[in-house]
Amino acid sequence: MPVADEATIARVQACGLATVLEAAGVELDGLWLQYFRLGGDLGVMEVEAYLHHALVLPALQRDLLACACNELAEGHPRRAPYAADCSPAGEAGAG
């Protein structure tokens, strides 16, 4: 089984996040504010760049964004994926 690199995992995670944001009607500013409340330390521009695959974020920052999205989209059937959800079997928690 091929090993997924961090950039690939980040891209898959960003796609999942963007899908949930759109489906749940969560705006970028709302996502960023909730992410910041959870301890995220990136600016809105970096978050937007990540969502457009122009920036690869560390797994912790990606997971904070997923958590923020999932909190804002509470009750929505789709969930933003965490890094471990996007890693091939056996790699969850690695890195």
Buried (B, 14 or more C-beta within 10 A) or exposed (E): EEEBEBEBBBBBBBBBBBEBBEEBEBEEEBBBBBBBEEEBEBEBEBBBBBBEEEBBBEBEBBBBBBBBBBBBBEEBEBBBBBBBBBBEEEBEEEE
